[in-house]
Amino acid sequence: MDKKFDLEDRLVEFAATVVIFCKDLPSDLTGQYYGNQLLRSAGSSALNFGEAQGTNTDRDYINKASISLKELKESRVNLKILSKVNYGNAVRRGELLDELEQLIRIIATIIKNKK
């Protein structure tokens, strides 16, 4: 299987795992706010990377992949905030952060190599 599709699958898996993680967040104002933000940024990272697969030029690809990277970085900050206030399953949060760091490194390297 082509590596770009493996990465897309990882981004989809990450977004799906975030959905499950957010279901278990407390339903108070903090849980709802950060949960909704995390759902959007994690989902957007997968969706924008999917769009990047259909671009015709390196410039378009870099643009969409860069948006995906920004969304992943937003997800990382969100999870760090949730860690500071001890929201959500700590083990799952740690797993999400680990996968995020790997995804960020991969996409940043792809963008760098396309320039």
ChimeraX attribute file (.defattr): number of C-alpha atoms within 10 A of each C-alpha:
attribute: neighborCount
match mode: 1-to-1
recipient: residues
	/A:1	5
	/A:2	6
	/A:3	8
	/A:4	13
	/A:5	12
	/A:6	11
	/A:7	17
	/A:8	18
	/A:9	14
	/A:10	15
	/A:11	25
	/A:12	20
	/A:13	14
	/A:14	20
	/A:15	23
	/A:16	16
	/A:17	16
	/A:18	22
	/A:19	18
	/A:20	12
	/A:21	18
	/A:22	21
	/A:23	13
	/A:24	13
	/A:25	17
	/A:26	13
	/A:27	12
	/A:28	8
	/A:29	9
	/A:30	14
	/A:31	18
	/A:32	15
	/A:33	11
	/A:34	19
	/A:35	25
	/A:36	13
	/A:37	15
	/A:38	25
	/A:39	19
	/A:40	17
	/A:41	22
	/A:42	26
	/A:43	23
	/A:44	21
	/A:45	27
	/A:46	26
	/A:47	18
	/A:48	20
	/A:49	25
	/A:50	21
	/A:51	14
	/A:52	21
	/A:53	15
	/A:54	11
	/A:55	14
	/A:56	9
	/A:57	10
	/A:58	13
	/A:59	13
	/A:60	15
	/A:61	21
	/A:62	22
	/A:63	17
	/A:64	23
	/A:65	24
	/A:66	20
	/A:67	18
	/A:68	29
	/A:69	25
	/A:70	17
	/A:71	21
	/A:72	25
	/A:73	19
	/A:74	18
	/A:75	25
	/A:76	22
	/A:77	13
	/A:78	18
	/A:79	23
	/A:80	15
	/A:81	13
	/A:82	20
	/A:83	15
	/A:84	9
	/A:85	10
	/A:86	12
	/A:87	19
	/A:88	19
	/A:89	14
	/A:90	12
	/A:91	9
	/A:92	14
	/A:93	19
	/A:94	14
	/A:95	12
	/A:96	20
	/A:97	18
	/A:98	12
	/A:99	16
	/A:100	21
	/A:101	13
	/A:102	12
	/A:103	20
	/A:104	18
	/A:105	12
	/A:106	14
	/A:107	19
	/A:108	17
	/A:109	11
	/A:110	16
	/A:111	18
	/A:112	10
	/A:113	9
	/A:114	10
	/A:115	8
